[in-house]
Amino acid sequence: MAIKTFTSGEVLTASDTNTYLANGGLVSLQEVTIGAAAASVTVTNAFSSTYNSYRIVITGTSCNAGGAFLYFQFTGLTSSGYNGAYSAWYFTGGNTVTNLNNTGYFIVGGLDTGTGNSTSFDVYAPQQAKRKSISGTAHGNGSAAVFGGQVVTSNQETGFIITPSASTMNGGTILLMGYRKV
């Protein structure tokens, strides 16, 4: 959509207002509730050609096994090809870096027994026939982290799976948003 410039004395019509409100940045697409003792959550029909990039926000979940990671996979690619890194800093001091080389997932967060775990990350080009990548941040009861990665595939992905590395997830929500095309 072309950008309209208003000049002094012009009338801003309801049509103009509605058009500009409807063409704003992020569009909320789905909100998924994570149940108690969830071994994984699959979000289907998440990605389409309507958007090139997406934002995923996961909040309020916990894990019975403290120190677990939160994994992200595309539903069409669950075995290998994921490359990236996850770097966490602990509030009590110290940090760790976890490198991923041809794994079956991206690490997108940490989980502990408290419910203060959250992560927010962007997914780039899931519906395009080229490499897909992610980048984001995560926060838990005792740490903060940054992460990113890339998977080499020409699949046009439509969904994703969130899984804890140990035990099960308890509660929380997954919010999926699309970045509106200009």
N, CA and C atoms as a LAMMPS dump frame, in Angstrom:
ITEM: TIMESTEP
0
ITEM: NUMBER OF ATOMS
546
ITEM: BOX BOUNDS ff ff ff
-5.0000000000000000e+02 5.0000000000000000e+02
-5.0000000000000000e+02 5.0000000000000000e+02
-5.0000000000000000e+02 5.0000000000000000e+02
ITEM: ATOMS id mol type element x y z
1 1 1 N 0.83 -1.162 0
2 1 2 C 0 0 0
3 1 3 C 0.882 1.235 0
4 2 1 N 0.538 2.188 -0.84
5 2 2 C 1.291 3.439 -0.897
6 2 3 C 1.027 4.254 0.362
7 3 1 N 2.011 5.019 0.755
8 3 2 C 1.865 5.872 1.933
9 3 3 C 1.237 7.184 1.49
10 4 1 N 0.176 7.565 2.151
11 4 2 C -0.517 8.81 1.834
12 4 3 C -0.01 9.895 2.769
13 5 1 N 0.25 11.062 2.203
14 5 2 C 0.679 12.204 2.988
15 5 3 C -0.479 13.191 3.064
16 6 1 N -0.863 13.562 4.264
17 6 2 C -1.935 14.533 4.464
18 6 3 C -1.32 15.918 4.598
19 7 1 N -2.026 16.907 4.076
20 7 2 C -1.558 18.286 4.192
21 7 3 C -2.506 19.062 5.107
22 8 1 N -2.029 20.169 5.61
23 8 2 C -2.798 21.001 6.523
24 8 3 C -4.128 21.401 5.886
25 9 1 N -5.211 21.235 6.625
26 9 2 C -6.533 21.614 6.149
27 9 3 C -7.303 20.476 5.497
28 10 1 N -6.639 19.359 5.189
29 10 2 C -7.33 18.215 4.595
30 10 3 C -8.161 17.497 5.635
31 11 1 N -9.209 16.841 5.17
32 11 2 C -10.084 16.085 6.054
33 11 3 C -9.62 14.626 6.074
34 12 1 N -9.442 14.101 7.264
35 12 2 C -9.115 12.681 7.432
36 12 3 C -10.435 11.932 7.488
37 13 1 N -10.717 11.155 6.456
38 13 2 C -12 10.464 6.367
39 13 3 C -11.988 9.161 7.159
40 14 1 N -13.18 8.653 7.425
41 14 2 C -13.304 7.348 8.088
42 14 3 C -12.652 6.269 7.238
43 15 1 N -12.798 6.344 5.933
44 15 2 C -12.2 5.365 5.026
45 15 3 C -10.675 5.358 5.154
46 16 1 N -10.065 6.554 5.165
47 16 2 C -8.611 6.646 5.334
48 16 3 C -8.184 6.066 6.677
49 17 1 N -8.895 6.407 7.73
50 17 2 C -8.571 5.913 9.073
51 17 3 C -8.658 4.394 9.122
52 18 1 N -9.732 3.828 8.615
53 18 2 C -9.903 2.371 8.619
54 18 3 C -8.828 1.68 7.805
55 19 1 N -8.465 2.256 6.663
56 19 2 C -7.422 1.676 5.822
57 19 3 C -6.094 1.635 6.564
58 20 1 N -5.716 2.732 7.206
59 20 2 C -4.432 2.781 7.896
60 20 3 C -4.419 1.941 9.166
61 21 1 N -5.526 1.826 9.849
62 21 2 C -5.606 0.945 11.02
63 21 3 C -5.51 -0.513 10.591
64 22 1 N -6.146 -0.861 9.477
65 22 2 C -6.138 -2.244 9
66 22 3 C -4.783 -2.648 8.433
67 23 1 N -3.971 -1.697 8.051
68 23 2 C -2.677 -2.013 7.452
69 23 3 C -1.515 -1.824 8.414
70 24 1 N -1.771 -1.913 9.717
71 24 2 C -0.721 -1.786 10.728
72 24 3 C 0.149 -3.024 10.788
73 25 1 N 1.289 -2.943 11.421
74 25 2 C 2.329 -3.962 11.514
75 25 3 C 1.947 -5.396 11.793
76 26 1 N 1.854 -5.803 13.058
77 26 2 C 1.591 -7.193 13.419
78 26 3 C 0.099 -7.499 13.447
79 27 1 N -0.246 -8.675 12.922
80 27 2 C -1.63 -9.117 12.895
81 27 3 C -1.742 -10.376 13.748
82 28 1 N -2.598 -10.358 14.759
83 28 2 C -2.801 -11.525 15.609
84 28 3 C -3.539 -12.596 14.821
85 29 1 N -2.972 -13.823 14.787
86 29 2 C -3.54 -14.902 13.98
87 29 3 C -4.145 -16.026 14.812
88 30 1 N -3.458 -16.46 15.848
89 30 2 C -3.936 -17.568 16.68
90 30 3 C -3.417 -17.413 18.096
91 31 1 N -4.206 -17.892 19.046
92 31 2 C -3.737 -18.038 20.417
93 31 3 C -4.068 -19.461 20.845
94 32 1 N -3.043 -20.19 21.277
95 32 2 C -3.188 -21.594 21.649
96 32 3 C -2.871 -21.735 23.131
97 33 1 N -3.736 -22.428 23.866
98 33 2 C -3.51 -22.679 25.281
99 33 3 C -2.719 -23.973 25.447
100 34 1 N -1.685 -23.915 26.275
101 34 2 C -0.899 -25.111 26.592
102 34 3 C -1.553 -25.766 27.801
103 35 1 N -1.951 -27.001 27.666
104 35 2 C -2.626 -27.7 28.753
105 35 3 C -1.662 -28.171 29.832
106 36 1 N -2.206 -28.763 30.871
107 36 2 C -1.393 -29.334 31.944
108 36 3 C -0.758 -30.628 31.449
109 37 1 N 0.482 -30.86 31.826
110 37 2 C 1.222 -32.077 31.475
111 37 3 C 1.261 -32.314 29.967
112 38 1 N 1.506 -31.259 29.194
113 38 2 C 1.572 -31.366 27.728
114 38 3 C 2.968 -31.817 27.296
115 39 1 N 3.039 -32.955 26.616
116 39 2 C 4.314 -33.463 26.104
117 39 3 C 4.788 -32.636 24.913
118 40 1 N 3.856 -32.053 24.173
119 40 2 C 4.162 -31.162 23.065
120 40 3 C 2.883 -30.439 22.658
121 41 1 N 3.05 -29.368 21.88
122 41 2 C 1.911 -28.644 21.315
123 41 3 C 2.2 -28.452 19.834
124 42 1 N 1.27 -28.885 18.998
125 42 2 C 1.385 -28.709 17.554
126 42 3 C 0.407 -27.627 17.117
127 43 1 N 0.92 -26.639 16.394
128 43 2 C 0.09 -25.563 15.863
129 43 3 C 0.032 -25.756 14.354
130 44 1 N -1.143 -26.144 13.866
131 44 2 C -1.32 -26.395 12.433
132 44 3 C -1.864 -25.144 11.749
133 45 1 N -1.756 -25.11 10.45
134 45 2 C -2.232 -23.967 9.655
135 45 3 C -1.719 -22.641 10.205
136 46 1 N -0.48 -22.632 10.641
137 46 2 C 0.118 -21.434 11.226
138 46 3 C 0.68 -20.497 10.162
139 47 1 N 1.321 -21.054 9.151
140 47 2 C 2.025 -20.253 8.157
141 47 3 C 1.326 -20.354 6.803
142 48 1 N 1.208 -19.221 6.128
143 48 2 C 0.63 -19.195 4.788
144 48 3 C 1.383 -18.158 3.954
145 49 1 N 1.044 -18.056 2.692
146 49 2 C 1.701 -17.08 1.818
147 49 3 C 1.219 -15.651 2.09
148 50 1 N 0.26 -15.483 2.982
149 50 2 C -0.236 -14.146 3.323
150 50 3 C 0.86 -13.295 3.958
151 51 1 N 1.758 -13.94 4.735
152 51 2 C 2.827 -13.23 5.441
153 51 3 C 4.167 -13.89 5.12
154 52 1 N 5.225 -13.079 5.074
155 52 2 C 6.575 -13.614 4.867
156 52 3 C 7.256 -13.974 6.178
157 53 1 N 6.929 -13.246 7.254
158 53 2 C 7.564 -13.43 8.554
159 53 3 C 6.507 -13.439 9.646
160 54 1 N 6.831 -14.109 10.747
161 54 2 C 5.891 -14.298 11.849
162 54 3 C 6.582 -14.033 13.174
163 55 1 N 5.787 -13.691 14.193
164 55 2 C 6.263 -13.564 15.572
165 55 3 C 5.515 -14.587 16.403
166 56 1 N 6.255 -15.336 17.221
167 56 2 C 5.667 -16.303 18.146
168 56 3 C 6.056 -15.879 19.559
169 57 1 N 5.056 -15.768 20.437
170 57 2 C 5.284 -15.39 21.828
171 57 3 C 4.695 -16.489 22.709
172 58 1 N 5.539 -17.072 23.561
173 58 2 C 5.098 -18.127 24.481
174 58 3 C 5.296 -17.609 25.899
175 59 1 N 4.217 -17.591 26.693
176 59 2 C 4.3 -17.064 28.049
177 59 3 C 3.618 -17.987 29.045
178 60 1 N 4.08 -17.896 30.301
179 60 2 C 3.391 -18.534 31.418
180 60 3 C 3.485 -20.036 31.504
181 61 1 N 4.428 -20.65 30.819
182 61 2 C 4.54 -22.107 30.923
183 61 3 C 5.658 -22.494 31.876
184 62 1 N 5.565 -23.691 32.402
185 62 2 C 6.597 -24.217 33.298
186 62 3 C 6.829 -25.679 32.955
187 63 1 N 7.785 -26.272 33.645
188 63 2 C 8.145 -27.667 33.396
189 63 3 C 8.432 -28.323 34.743
190 64 1 N 8.015 -29.577 34.901
191 64 2 C 8.277 -30.291 36.15
192 64 3 C 9.754 -30.568 36.364
193 65 1 N 10.519 -30.614 35.279
194 65 2 C 11.965 -30.85 35.366
195 65 3 C 12.676 -29.522 35.169
196 66 1 N 13.17 -28.91 36.219
197 66 2 C 13.877 -27.641 36.097
198 66 3 C 15.085 -27.764 35.193
199 67 1 N 15.382 -26.711 34.469
200 67 2 C 16.548 -26.701 33.594
201 67 3 C 16.3 -27.319 32.235
202 68 1 N 15.059 -27.494 31.838
203 68 2 C 14.751 -28.049 30.523
204 68 3 C 14.789 -26.946 29.467
205 69 1 N 15.051 -27.336 28.24
206 69 2 C 14.968 -26.42 27.109
207 69 3 C 13.579 -26.505 26.492
208 70 1 N 13.223 -25.469 25.734
209 70 2 C 12.001 -25.458 24.947
210 70 3 C 12.427 -25.563 23.482
211 71 1 N 11.925 -26.566 22.778
212 71 2 C 12.307 -26.826 21.391
213 71 3 C 11.228 -26.359 20.421
214 72 1 N 11.662 -25.918 19.236
215 72 2 C 10.782 -25.535 18.131
216 72 3 C 11.164 -26.351 16.905
217 73 1 N 10.16 -26.91 16.229
218 73 2 C 10.369 -27.636 14.976
219 73 3 C 9.273 -27.238 13.999
220 74 1 N 9.586 -27.243 12.714
221 74 2 C 8.555 -27.143 11.688
222 74 3 C 7.905 -28.512 11.563
223 75 1 N 6.589 -28.563 11.331
224 75 2 C 5.9 -29.86 11.253
225 75 3 C 6.376 -30.699 10.074
226 76 1 N 6.877 -30.074 9.014
227 76 2 C 7.351 -30.836 7.86
228 76 3 C 8.805 -31.244 7.94
229 77 1 N 9.498 -30.867 8.997
230 77 2 C 10.923 -31.182 9.132
231 77 3 C 11.228 -31.421 10.608
232 78 1 N 11.176 -32.678 11.036
233 78 2 C 11.326 -32.973 12.462
234 78 3 C 12.552 -33.807 12.802
235 79 1 N 13.404 -34.128 11.82
236 79 2 C 14.501 -35.042 12.142
237 79 3 C 15.89 -34.414 12.153
238 80 1 N 16.21 -33.509 11.222
239 80 2 C 17.566 -32.96 11.167
240 80 3 C 17.587 -31.679 10.328
241 81 1 N 18.764 -31.043 10.298
242 81 2 C 18.955 -29.873 9.453
243 81 3 C 18.929 -28.538 10.168
244 82 1 N 18.671 -28.529 11.47
245 82 2 C 18.601 -27.28 12.226
246 82 3 C 19.997 -26.904 12.729
247 83 1 N 20.406 -25.657 12.483
248 83 2 C 21.704 -25.151 12.926
249 83 3 C 21.496 -23.815 13.621
250 84 1 N 22.181 -23.597 14.736
251 84 2 C 22.019 -22.334 15.449
252 84 3 C 22.745 -22.324 16.764
253 85 1 N 22.373 -21.376 17.614
254 85 2 C 22.99 -21.25 18.934
255 85 3 C 21.988 -20.651 19.91
256 86 1 N 22.156 -21.017 21.18
257 86 2 C 21.345 -20.512 22.288
258 86 3 C 22.31 -20.104 23.382
259 87 1 N 22.301 -18.831 23.753
260 87 2 C 23.222 -18.322 24.764
261 87 3 C 22.425 -17.754 25.93
262 88 1 N 22.662 -18.289 27.132
263 88 2 C 21.916 -17.878 28.33
264 88 3 C 22.857 -17.267 29.363
265 89 1 N 22.363 -16.232 30.034
266 89 2 C 23.064 -15.59 31.139
267 89 3 C 22.229 -15.786 32.389
268 90 1 N 22.891 -16.205 33.472
269 90 2 C 22.179 -16.513 34.717
270 90 3 C 22.268 -15.339 35.668
271 91 1 N 21.172 -15.054 36.339
272 91 2 C 21.109 -13.901 37.225
273 91 3 C 22.081 -14.021 38.397
274 92 1 N 22.444 -15.229 38.768
275 92 2 C 23.398 -15.439 39.861
276 92 3 C 24.84 -15.406 39.38
277 93 1 N 25.048 -15.231 38.065
278 93 2 C 26.388 -15.174 37.482
279 93 3 C 26.646 -16.334 36.539
280 94 1 N 27.465 -16.093 35.568
281 94 2 C 27.845 -17.116 34.613
282 94 3 C 26.92 -17.158 33.404
283 95 1 N 27.379 -17.865 32.387
284 95 2 C 26.577 -18.029 31.179
285 95 3 C 26.953 -19.336 30.478
286 96 1 N 26.098 -19.768 29.586
287 96 2 C 26.358 -20.962 28.781
288 96 3 C 25.957 -20.692 27.337
289 97 1 N 26.621 -21.385 26.425
290 97 2 C 26.27 -21.336 25.009
291 97 3 C 26.038 -22.768 24.554
292 98 1 N 24.903 -23.003 23.911
293 98 2 C 24.587 -24.315 23.349
294 98 3 C 24.54 -24.168 21.841
295 99 1 N 25.424 -24.882 21.148
296 99 2 C 25.468 -24.831 19.691
297 99 3 C 24.667 -25.984 19.106
298 100 1 N 23.974 -25.709 18.022
299 100 2 C 23.186 -26.721 17.327
300 100 3 C 23.788 -26.94 15.948
301 101 1 N 24.14 -28.184 15.643
302 101 2 C 24.71 -28.522 14.346
303 101 3 C 23.96 -29.724 13.795
304 102 1 N 23.059 -29.479 12.843
305 102 2 C 22.281 -30.526 12.19
306 102 3 C 21.423 -31.319 13.18
307 103 1 N 20.785 -30.601 14.102
308 103 2 C 19.884 -31.245 15.059
309 103 3 C 18.477 -31.323 14.467
310 104 1 N 17.535 -31.809 15.24
311 104 2 C 16.146 -31.91 14.793
312 104 3 C 15.263 -30.817 15.355
313 105 1 N 15.845 -29.698 15.834
314 105 2 C 15.066 -28.645 16.488
315 105 3 C 15.916 -27.396 16.671
316 106 1 N 15.234 -26.278 16.937
317 106 2 C 15.858 -25.067 17.446
318 106 3 C 15.561 -25.002 18.94
319 107 1 N 16.474 -24.447 19.744
320 107 2 C 16.191 -24.145 21.142
321 107 3 C 15.652 -22.716 21.179
322 108 1 N 14.439 -22.54 21.739
323 108 2 C 13.81 -21.218 21.765
324 108 3 C 13.495 -20.73 23.177
325 109 1 N 13.997 -21.418 24.184
326 109 2 C 13.757 -20.961 25.547
327 109 3 C 14.192 -21.996 26.559
328 110 1 N 14.158 -21.582 27.802
329 110 2 C 14.434 -22.476 28.91
330 110 3 C 13.186 -22.605 29.76
331 111 1 N 13.047 -23.736 30.409
332 111 2 C 11.9 -23.965 31.285
333 111 3 C 12.383 -24.375 32.659
334 112 1 N 11.74 -23.848 33.675
335 112 2 C 11.996 -24.314 35.03
336 112 3 C 10.659 -24.531 35.711
337 113 1 N 10.669 -24.743 36.989
338 113 2 C 9.44 -25.092 37.699
339 113 3 C 8.548 -23.893 37.99
340 114 1 N 9.038 -22.688 37.813
341 114 2 C 8.206 -21.496 38.006
342 114 3 C 7.443 -21.164 36.733
343 115 1 N 6.464 -20.288 36.837
344 115 2 C 5.658 -19.935 35.666
345 115 3 C 6.098 -18.628 35.006
346 116 1 N 7.275 -18.126 35.341
347 116 2 C 7.753 -16.874 34.764
348 116 3 C 8.5 -17.041 33.464
349 117 1 N 8.442 -18.202 32.846
350 117 2 C 9.166 -18.45 31.603
351 117 3 C 8.45 -17.792 30.431
352 118 1 N 9.216 -17.104 29.575
353 118 2 C 8.634 -16.505 28.376
354 118 3 C 9.676 -16.469 27.27
355 119 1 N 9.19 -16.493 26.042
356 119 2 C 10.06 -16.397 24.887
357 119 3 C 9.324 -15.681 23.777
358 120 1 N 10.06 -14.946 22.978
359 120 2 C 9.501 -14.227 21.841
360 120 3 C 10.503 -14.34 20.707
361 121 1 N 10.036 -14.816 19.558
362 121 2 C 10.958 -14.97 18.443
363 121 3 C 10.26 -14.802 17.106
364 122 1 N 11.061 -14.419 16.113
365 122 2 C 10.573 -14.246 14.756
366 122 3 C 10.95 -15.464 13.925
367 123 1 N 10.061 -15.823 13.017
368 123 2 C 10.28 -16.913 12.07
369 123 3 C 10.246 -16.292 10.683
370 124 1 N 11.321 -16.483 9.931
371 124 2 C 11.467 -15.851 8.628
372 124 3 C 11.315 -16.869 7.5
373 125 1 N 10.472 -16.558 6.531
374 125 2 C 10.29 -17.303 5.28
375 125 3 C 9.786 -18.74 5.437
376 126 1 N 8.884 -19.038 6.375
377 126 2 C 8.454 -20.429 6.515
378 126 3 C 7.695 -20.965 5.294
379 127 1 N 7.033 -20.09 4.559
380 127 2 C 6.245 -20.515 3.409
381 127 3 C 7 -20.369 2.09
382 128 1 N 8.213 -19.873 2.135
383 128 2 C 8.978 -19.671 0.909
384 128 3 C 9.903 -20.847 0.66
385 129 1 N 10.161 -21.125 -0.605
386 129 2 C 11.001 -22.255 -0.995
387 129 3 C 12.473 -21.88 -0.875
388 130 1 N 12.885 -21.535 0.345
389 130 2 C 14.284 -21.196 0.63
390 130 3 C 14.558 -21.432 2.104
391 131 1 N 15.765 -21.126 2.55
392 131 2 C 16.137 -21.333 3.951
393 131 3 C 15.184 -20.609 4.885
394 132 1 N 14.912 -21.242 6.019
395 132 2 C 14.079 -20.648 7.05
396 132 3 C 14.961 -20.32 8.25
397 133 1 N 14.708 -19.208 8.914
398 133 2 C 15.531 -18.864 10.061
399 133 3 C 14.67 -18.27 11.166
400 134 1 N 15.26 -18.226 12.362
401 134 2 C 14.596 -17.661 13.532
402 134 3 C 15.589 -16.808 14.308
403 135 1 N 15.076 -15.887 15.118
404 135 2 C 15.89 -15.152 16.094
405 135 3 C 14.974 -14.644 17.182
406 136 1 N 15.494 -14.603 18.427
407 136 2 C 14.651 -14.146 19.51
408 136 3 C 15.34 -14.071 20.85
409 137 1 N 14.512 -13.844 21.871
410 137 2 C 14.975 -13.754 23.253
411 137 3 C 14.069 -14.587 24.145
412 138 1 N 14.629 -15.02 25.272
413 138 2 C 13.867 -15.81 26.247
414 138 3 C 14.244 -15.352 27.651
415 139 1 N 13.287 -15.501 28.588
416 139 2 C 13.507 -15.103 29.977
417 139 3 C 12.852 -16.126 30.879
418 140 1 N 13.557 -16.518 31.922
419 140 2 C 13.011 -17.445 32.897
420 140 3 C 13.122 -16.869 34.288
421 141 1 N 12.87 -17.692 35.279
422 141 2 C 12.952 -17.231 36.662
423 141 3 C 14.378 -16.915 37.076
424 142 1 N 15.375 -17.456 36.368
425 142 2 C 16.749 -17.216 36.777
426 142 3 C 17.705 -16.908 35.649
427 143 1 N 17.193 -16.618 34.438
428 143 2 C 18.1 -16.387 33.317
429 143 3 C 17.453 -15.554 32.225
430 144 1 N 18.299 -15.053 31.328
431 144 2 C 17.877 -14.373 30.104
432 144 3 C 18.729 -14.948 28.977
433 145 1 N 18.16 -15.059 27.775
434 145 2 C 18.881 -15.696 26.677
435 145 3 C 18.57 -15.04 25.34
436 146 1 N 19.487 -15.216 24.405
437 146 2 C 19.274 -14.858 23.002
438 146 3 C 19.551 -16.102 22.18
439 147 1 N 18.905 -16.195 21.025
440 147 2 C 19.105 -17.372 20.184
441 147 3 C 18.795 -17.04 18.731
442 148 1 N 19.264 -17.896 17.864
443 148 2 C 18.99 -17.754 16.437
444 148 3 C 19.449 -19 15.719
445 149 1 N 18.982 -19.133 14.498
446 149 2 C 19.395 -20.285 13.724
447 149 3 C 18.763 -20.306 12.355
448 150 1 N 19.165 -21.332 11.6
449 150 2 C 18.707 -21.473 10.231
450 150 3 C 18.589 -22.945 9.891
451 151 1 N 17.594 -23.263 9.096
452 151 2 C 17.427 -24.624 8.607
453 151 3 C 17.366 -24.546 7.089
454 152 1 N 18.151 -25.408 6.441
455 152 2 C 18.21 -25.413 4.982
456 152 3 C 17.17 -26.399 4.47
457 153 1 N 16.089 -25.866 3.925
458 153 2 C 15.03 -26.689 3.34
459 153 3 C 14.249 -25.835 2.362
460 154 1 N 13.729 -26.451 1.333
461 154 2 C 12.883 -25.72 0.386
462 154 3 C 11.409 -26.02 0.634
463 155 1 N 11.117 -26.762 1.723
464 155 2 C 9.722 -27.052 2.077
465 155 3 C 8.96 -25.757 2.327
466 156 1 N 7.708 -25.729 1.962
467 156 2 C 6.831 -24.628 2.331
468 156 3 C 6.095 -25.075 3.586
469 157 1 N 6.602 -24.648 4.731
470 157 2 C 6.101 -25.112 6.022
471 157 3 C 4.76 -24.473 6.368
472 158 1 N 3.893 -25.245 7.016
473 158 2 C 2.573 -24.73 7.381
474 158 3 C 2.326 -24.723 8.895
475 159 1 N 3.127 -25.445 9.673
476 159 2 C 2.888 -25.517 11.107
477 159 3 C 4.171 -25.702 11.886
478 160 1 N 4.011 -25.761 13.219
479 160 2 C 5.18 -25.955 14.079
480 160 3 C 4.801 -26.731 15.324
481 161 1 N 5.841 -27.251 15.993
482 161 2 C 5.688 -28.048 17.203
483 161 3 C 6.57 -27.436 18.292
484 162 1 N 6.018 -27.277 19.49
485 162 2 C 6.767 -26.825 20.666
486 162 3 C 6.842 -28.004 21.631
487 163 1 N 8.064 -28.338 22.082
488 163 2 C 8.28 -29.506 22.934
489 163 3 C 9.31 -29.173 24.013
490 164 1 N 9.128 -29.635 25.245
491 164 2 C 10.184 -29.475 26.249
492 164 3 C 11.237 -30.572 26.063
493 165 1 N 12.481 -30.276 26.422
494 165 2 C 13.545 -31.276 26.287
495 165 3 C 13.439 -32.372 27.339
496 166 1 N 12.709 -32.109 28.417
497 166 2 C 12.515 -33.101 29.479
498 166 3 C 11.139 -32.886 30.093
499 167 1 N 10.533 -33.933 30.572
500 167 2 C 9.262 -33.873 31.276
501 167 3 C 8.153 -33.329 30.38
502 168 1 N 7.248 -32.529 30.945
503 168 2 C 6.118 -31.963 30.208
504 168 3 C 5.955 -30.489 30.548
505 169 1 N 5.212 -29.773 29.71
506 169 2 C 4.906 -28.367 29.965
507 169 3 C 3.607 -28.277 30.76
508 170 1 N 3.492 -27.226 31.548
509 170 2 C 2.29 -27.006 32.35
510 170 3 C 1.763 -25.605 32.124
511 171 1 N 0.643 -25.494 31.421
512 171 2 C -0.019 -24.213 31.222
513 171 3 C 0.735 -23.263 30.325
514 172 1 N 0.154 -22.079 30.152
515 172 2 C 0.743 -21.039 29.334
516 172 3 C 0.004 -20.871 28.015
517 173 1 N 0.469 -19.912 27.228
518 173 2 C -0.146 -19.647 25.932
519 173 3 C 0.911 -19.451 24.857
520 174 1 N 0.508 -19.748 23.63
521 174 2 C 1.314 -19.497 22.442
522 174 3 C 0.522 -18.509 21.594
523 175 1 N 1.108 -17.358 21.319
524 175 2 C 0.467 -16.352 20.469
525 175 3 C 1.233 -16.291 19.158
526 176 1 N 0.508 -16.438 18.049
527 176 2 C 1.101 -16.368 16.716
528 176 3 C 0.614 -15.101 16.028
529 177 1 N 1.573 -14.333 15.504
530 177 2 C 1.248 -13.094 14.78
531 177 3 C 1.997 -13.081 13.456
532 178 1 N 1.423 -12.415 12.463
533 178 2 C 2.067 -12.263 11.173
534 178 3 C 2.491 -10.819 10.965
535 179 1 N 3.64 -10.629 10.316
536 179 2 C 4.071 -9.276 9.948
537 179 3 C 3.414 -8.925 8.624
538 180 1 N 2.57 -7.907 8.635
539 180 2 C 1.854 -7.505 7.441
540 180 3 C 2.837 -7.072 6.355
541 181 1 N 2.564 -7.488 5.111
542 181 2 C 3.378 -7.063 3.985
543 181 3 C 3.037 -5.626 3.643
544 182 1 N 4.034 -4.877 3.196
545 182 2 C 3.822 -3.46 2.837
546 182 3 C 3.301 -3.386 1.429
